[in-house]
Amino acid sequence: MFNIIERPTFTRIVKVRVPKDDGVDEQDFKATFNAMDDDALNGLGMADIEGTKEFLRQAVASLDDLAGADGKPIPYNDEIRETVFKLPYARIALMAAYHNGMNGLLPGN
């Protein structure tokens, strides 16, 4: 049986490869996403940075397990969300987690 849920959400671990020195520092946090239907997706272009950020503003319900440079936890709010969205490596990781959560595939597969 297929249960039709009007606005389902799902939570995934987002694995981020943060550039550092001559390699990367692998970090992670949790994101809760809104599973968006065609109506929600209509008009959201993800071909450029601003389109991707707008998509993520609609798709991301919350972010957890975030910390500052000092290692202290940072609570989620709109300002923190925008700070995360400014980071290309975080956007890439969020998009991958969303698409993987929706259909088990990464974009382009």
C-alpha positions in Angstrom: 0.0 0.0 0.0 1.2 3.5 -0.9 0.4 6.1 1.8 -0.1 9.6 0.4 1.4 12.1 2.8 0.8 15.7 1.9 4.2 17.1 3.1 6.6 14.3 4.1 9.9 15.1 5.7 13.1 13.0 6.1 16.3 13.4 7.9 19.8 12.4 6.6 23.4 12.7 7.6 25.0 15.2 5.3 28.7 14.3 4.6 30.7 17.4 3.8 34.2 17.4 2.3 35.6 20.7 3.6 38.8 21.9 1.7 41.8 22.0 4.1 45.5 22.4 3.3 46.4 19.9 0.6 43.3 17.7 1.2 39.9 17.7 2.8 38.4 17.5 6.3 35.4 15.1 6.3 32.7 16.5 8.5 29.0 15.8 8.9 25.7 17.3 10.2 22.1 16.3 10.1 19.5 17.9 7.8 15.8 17.5 7.8 14.3 17.9 4.4 10.9 18.6 3.0 10.1 16.1 0.3 8.9 18.4 -2.4 6.3 17.6 -5.1 6.1 19.0 -8.6 4.1 22.1 -7.5 6.8 23.0 -5.0 9.6 22.3 -7.5 8.0 24.2 -10.4 9.9 27.3 -11.2 12.9 26.4 -9.0 15.9 26.5 -11.3 19.0 24.9 -9.9 21.4 25.8 -12.8 23.0 28.6 -10.9 24.0 29.5 -7.3 21.0 31.6 -6.5 18.6 29.0 -7.9 20.3 26.3 -5.9 20.1 28.4 -2.7 16.4 29.0 -3.3 15.8 25.3 -3.8 17.6 24.6 -0.5 15.5 27.3 1.3 12.4 25.3 0.3 13.9 21.8 0.8 15.7 22.3 4.1 13.5 22.3 7.2 16.3 22.3 9.7 20.0 21.7 10.3 21.4 20.0 13.4 24.8 19.1 14.8 26.4 22.4 13.7 29.4 23.9 15.5 31.4 27.0 15.3 35.2 27.2 14.8 35.6 26.8 18.6 33.7 23.5 18.5 30.7 24.9 20.5 27.2 23.9 19.2 25.4 26.5 17.1 21.6 26.4 17.1 19.8 26.5 13.8 18.2 29.7 12.6 17.8 31.6 9.3 21.1 33.4 9.6 23.0 30.1 10.2 21.1 28.5 7.3 22.2 31.3 4.9 25.8 31.0 6.2 25.8 27.3 5.4 24.2 27.9 2.0 27.1 30.3 1.1 29.6 27.5 1.2 29.8 25.6 -2.1 31.0 22.4 -0.5 28.0 22.5 1.9 25.5 23.2 -0.9 26.9 20.3 -2.9 26.6 18.0 0.1 23.1 19.1 0.9 21.9 18.6 -2.7 23.5 15.1 -2.7 21.8 14.2 0.6 18.4 15.5 -0.6 18.5 13.6 -3.9 19.8 10.5 -2.3 17.0 10.6 0.3 14.3 11.2 -2.4 15.3 8.4 -4.8 18.5 6.8 -3.7 20.4 8.4 -6.5 22.8 11.3 -6.8 22.1 14.1 -9.3 23.2 13.1 -12.8 22.8 9.4 -12.3 
